[in-house]
Amino acid sequence: MMRSLYSGVTGLRSHQTKMDVIGNNIANVNTVGFKSSRVIFQDIYSQTIAPASAATATKGGTNPQQIGLGVQLATIDVLNTESSSQYTGNTLDLAIDGDGDFVIEDGAAYTYTRAGNFYTDSNDYLVDANGNYVVGYEVDDPLTGALTMPLVEERIYIDPGYYDVSISASGQVVGLDNATSESHVLGQIVLANFSNANGLEKVGENSYRPTVNSGPAVLDTPGQSGMGSLNPGSLEMSNVDLTAQFADMITTQRGFQANSRIITTTDEMLEELVNMVR
């Protein structure tokens, strides 16, 4: 009887965690580049009351008799499904059509994000909404866009001596010379991919960092080596499905209530036992 009490407690804890994840998903329904999460449960080990027995010449075999001891979290997955893009018309807004993440220089480390709402700071560097530098490759020949070999990662500087600056689907930052109106490539945006994108760790501010289970970042230009291309003037929206989240919220609430009922019913049974000896 006490087993049911503790099983109910594990159910309450697990369903509370699932509701926390659902609440965070719904809260970020309008967050640019946000990827929703899901909770997967698994049972805790079972107590064996009687083991299985093999068949004999005169009697058939029997199955094991086990009592489960509750539920626990198996994993909290990030769903890296692609979501729709919203056209903004801002030339520095970028959405990724396919795989990959933007590379951001966050202090002394790199982080990775799908949020492409970029700006230029007071020093004319391309930065994200938090003032962190967007990382690209160094351009060796501005007329052709040829990259420096070996590839060198650098911050993207948008020279104020150029006008009509735009970003192509392949990540080239292009501007027209103020004096000659000649087109020059000012920088090259790069994307990062991981062998296990679900292994990335959320660090807030729409960003992720690698872990030992994500694998190292593999960098390349948009449209190359399996990287997605860019949609200039657009932003990737959140992939939160409100219909699915509300359905999950209802089933999670009912699961929480059912486990609460297990606890109260077990308590009533224990009360009956105590009253028997009076």
N, C-alpha and C positions, 0 to 999 in steps of 0.2 A: 504493500500500500504506500509506503514511503517513497518507493521508486516513482510512482505516478506524480507525487508532489514535486520531486526534483526534476522530472521530465517536463512538467508544466512550467517550472522556472526557466529551464533552458529554452523552451518555446517562447516565453515572454521576452527574454533577452534577444533572441535571434530575430523575432518579428519587430522589436523596437529598432534594431540595427537596420533592418530592411526599410522601415518607415523613415529613418534618418536619411537613407540614400534616396528614397523617393522624394522626400522633401527638398533635398538639394537639387535633384533633377528638375523639379517643377520651378524652384527658385531661379534656375538658370535657363529658363525656356527662351529668353531673349538675349542670352550672352553670346557674343560673336565667337564662333569657332568652338563652342563648348561641346564636349562629348559626354553623353549620359552614361551612367553606370547601372549595373544590375547585381542583385544578390542571389547567390546560389547556396541552398542548404544541403547538408548531408547528415545522416544519422550518426550518433555517437555509438561506440562499441556496445555490443549486446552481451548480457549475462547469460551464460549457458546453464540451463536447469538440468537438462539431460542431453548427453552427446548422441550422435547418430550411431546406429548399430548395423552391422552387416547381416545380410540374409544367411540363413543356415539351410540345412537339408530339410528341416521340418518347419521353419518359421521365416517369414519375410523380414526384411530390414525395416528399421524405423528412422525417421528424420530427427534432426536435432531439435530440441525445445529451447528457445531463447526468448529473453525479454529485453527489448530495447530500452536504453537509458536516456533517450531524449534526442535533441537536435542541436547542431552547431553549424557555424558558417563554413562553407567549403571555399568560397572565393567571392570577392567583389570585383567584377570585371568592368573594364571601360569598353564601351561599344564604339569602336572606331569606324562606324558606318558613315559614308559621305552624306552630307545634307545639302539642301538647296542653297543657291547663291542669291543675294539681293543686290541689284544694281544700284550704285550710289552716285556714279558720275565723277567721283573724286579720283583723280589720276594716280594718287598714291595708295589707294585702297586695292588690295589684292586678295583673291580667293584662289585656292588650290583645287584644280579639277583632277582628282586622282590621288595617288599616294604622296606622302612627303610632309615635312614640317619646315617652317621658316626657322632659320638659325639666328638666335639672339645672344648678344654678348651681355651677360648679366654680371657686372663686376668682373671678377677674375675667372668666371666659369661661363659655359655655354648652356643655354636652355633652349627649348624647342616649343613651337606654338603653331596653331592653325589660324590664329587671329591675325589678319593682315591689315588692320587699320593703322597705317604708318603715317608719319609726319616728318618734317625737317626741323631740327632744333636750331638754336641761335647761332650755332657754328656750321650750319648747313649739312649736318650729317642726318642720314635716314634713321629714324628711331621709332620704337613702338609707343603705345600709349603711356607706358611707365618710364619713358626716357632712356630705355636700353637700346643699344646700337643693333641695327640689322646687319648681319654679316653676309658678305659676298666674296667673290673672287677678284683679284687684281687684274685690271685690263692692261695689256701690253700695247695694243694698237687701237686707239680710240676711233680711228676711221673705219676699221673692219670689225672691231669688237673682239679681236683675237686675245686670248688670255695669256697671262704670264706663265711660262713653263720653267720649273715645276709650279703647280697651282699654289697660289698664296692667298690665304684667307685674310680679309681686311674689312674694316668698316666702309660703308658706302657713302662717299662724299659727293654731294650734288653742287658742283661749282656754280656760284651765282652769276658767272659770266655766260651762262647758257639760259635760254628761255624755252617755253613749250616742252618742259620735261615730261616724259611719259615712260611707262614701263611696258615692255612687250610680253607676249605669252611665254617667251623663252627666258624671261627674267632680265633682259637687257634694259638698263636705265639709259634712255636716249634723250639728248637735248640739242637745241640749235644754238650755234655760236652767235653771241650778240653782235659781233663785228662782221662776220662773213655769212651768217645764216647756214653754215655748213653743219650737217648732222654728225654728232660725235657720240660714242658710247662712253658714258660716265662711270658705269659700274655694272656688275653682273651679280644678280641675286642667286643664291644657292639654296637648295633644299636638302633635307636630311631624311634618311630612311633607316629603319631598324628591322632586324630579323624577327623580333618579337615586339611589336608596338604596344601590345597589352602589358608588357613588362615595364613600361615607363611609369615614373612616379609623378603624381601631380604636386606642384609646388606653389600653387596659387597664381593669380594674375594671368590666367589662361595658359600657363606654361607647364612644361614637363622637363624632367631630367632623366638621364639614363640610369639604369640599375644593373646589377650583375646578371639579371635575367632578361634584359631587353637586348643585349648585345650592343656593341659600339655603333656610333652614328656613321652612316655611309653617305658622303656628300656628292652631289652632282648638280648640274644645271637643270632647270625645269624642262621636262620633255625628254630627258636622257636617262638611260639605265633604269627604266621603270618608274622614274619620277613623274608626277603629274605635271600638267602645264598650268599656267596662270591665267586667271580671268581678271584682266585689269579693270579698275573702276567698279569692282564688286567686292562683297564681303560674304564669307561663308557663315550661314546662320547656325544656330544650335540644332542638334539632331534629336532633341527631346520630343517624343511623341506623346502629347498630352492625353490622348485617348487611352493609350496603353498605360500611362502613369496613373491615371484615375482608376482604371480597372485594377491595377496592382495595389493601389491604395485601399480599395474596397476589400480585396481578398486578404491583404495584410491585416487590416483592421479586424476582419472576421477571425483570422488565425489567432490574433492576439486575444480576442474575446474568448475563443474556444479554449486556449491555454489557461486563461484566467478561470474559466469554468472548471477545468481539471483541478486547479488548486483549491477552489472553494468546495467542490464535491469531495475531494480527499479529506479536507478539513472536517466536513460534516461526518464522514465515515470514522475518522479518528475520535470525534466527539462522541459518537455512538459507542465506540469501544470503551472510552473513559466512563460513560454513564452506566455501562453494564456492570461495573464493579461497585457501584454505589448501593 
